[in-house]
Amino acid sequence: MIKAGIVAEAANGPTTPEGNKIMEEKNIFVIPDILCNSGGVTVSYFEWVQNSMHYFWKEDEVNEKLQEILINAFESVQKMKEEKNVSMRESAYLVGVRRLAEAMKARGWIKSWKMPIDC
């Protein structure tokens, strides 16, 4: 039995579809794994950038950059959730797919693409 009001999924794929349904029914606010765990991947990207530039940021600068990115990501997912009336998990997927499609279009890999639910 879950008694929490908020669940932050700190593992990859920690919740079954049945568990998702239960949490939605109980109006438990879920921060999905792909959003909750994105800090580690982001900092790995920072390390790659620094190594390729032969320049290294101080810990405070890394933390500032990370905080800005994570706050923007959370706000994007929250906004999509409210606009489309979907779960945070579905919203995170929608934001991710939209960003991927925009990047592919910008690189000329695709000419056009429309999100199935008009995102």
CORKAQUI-V13739 format. One record per residue. N is the residue number from 1. RES is the residue in one letter. SS is DSSP state (H for helix, E for strand, L for the rest). PHI is phi in whole degrees, -180 to 180 (999 if undefined). Layout:
# CORKAQUI-V13739
n = [N & N]
res = [RES & RES]
ss = [SS & SS]
phi = [PHI & PHI]
This chain:
# CORKAQUI-V13739
n = [1 & 2 & 3 & 4 & 5 & 6 & 7 & 8 & 9 & 10 & 11 & 12 & 13 & 14 & 15 & 16 & 17 & 18 & 19 & 20 & 21 & 22 & 23 & 24 & 25 & 26 & 27 & 28 & 29 & 30 & 31 & 32 & 33 & 34 & 35 & 36 & 37 & 38 & 39 & 40 & 41 & 42 & 43 & 44 & 45 & 46 & 47 & 48 & 49 & 50 & 51 & 52 & 53 & 54 & 55 & 56 & 57 & 58 & 59 & 60 & 61 & 62 & 63 & 64 & 65 & 66 & 67 & 68 & 69 & 70 & 71 & 72 & 73 & 74 & 75 & 76 & 77 & 78 & 79 & 80 & 81 & 82 & 83 & 84 & 85 & 86 & 87 & 88 & 89 & 90 & 91 & 92 & 93 & 94 & 95 & 96 & 97 & 98 & 99 & 100 & 101 & 102 & 103 & 104 & 105 & 106 & 107 & 108 & 109 & 110 & 111 & 112 & 113 & 114 & 115 & 116 & 117 & 118 & 119]
res = [M & I & K & A & G & I & V & A & E & A & A & N & G & P & T & T & P & E & G & N & K & I & M & E & E & K & N & I & F & V & I & P & D & I & L & C & N & S & G & G & V & T & V & S & Y & F & E & W & V & Q & N & S & M & H & Y & F & W & K & E & D & E & V & N & E & K & L & Q & E & I & L & I & N & A & F & E & S & V & Q & K & M & K & E & E & K & N & V & S & M & R & E & S & A & Y & L & V & G & V & R & R & L & A & E & A & M & K & A & R & G & W & I & K & S & W & K & M & P & I & D & C]
ss = [L & L & L & L & L & E & E & E & L & L & L & L & L & L & L & L & H & H & H & H & H & H & H & H & H & L & L & L & E & E & E & L & H & H & H & H & L & H & H & H & H & H & H & H & H & H & H & H & H & H & H & H & H & L & L & L & L & L & H & H & H & H & H & H & H & H & H & H & H & H & H & H & H & H & H & H & H & H & H & H & H & H & H & H & L & L & L & H & H & H & H & H & H & H & H & H & H & H & H & H & H & H & H & H & H & H & L & L & L & L & L & L & L & L & L & L & L & L & L]
phi = [999 & -97 & -113 & -79 & -92 & -136 & -124 & -106 & -78 & -89 & -114 & -82 & 58 & -81 & -118 & -77 & -56 & -66 & -64 & -58 & -62 & -62 & -66 & -64 & -62 & -90 & 55 & -84 & -78 & -109 & -94 & -66 & -53 & -68 & -93 & -64 & -95 & -74 & -63 & -65 & -66 & -64 & -68 & -62 & -62 & -58 & -62 & -61 & -60 & -62 & -64 & -70 & -95 & 56 & -139 & -127 & -86 & -74 & -56 & -61 & -68 & -61 & -63 & -63 & -63 & -63 & -59 & -61 & -66 & -67 & -64 & -62 & -64 & -61 & -64 & -63 & -68 & -62 & -64 & -62 & -57 & -69 & -67 & -102 & 54 & -124 & -72 & -61 & -64 & -61 & -63 & -61 & -64 & -62 & -62 & -64 & -65 & -62 & -64 & -64 & -64 & -64 & -67 & -65 & -67 & -62 & -88 & 80 & -76 & -134 & -87 & -154 & -163 & -124 & -64 & -56 & -110 & 58 & -98]
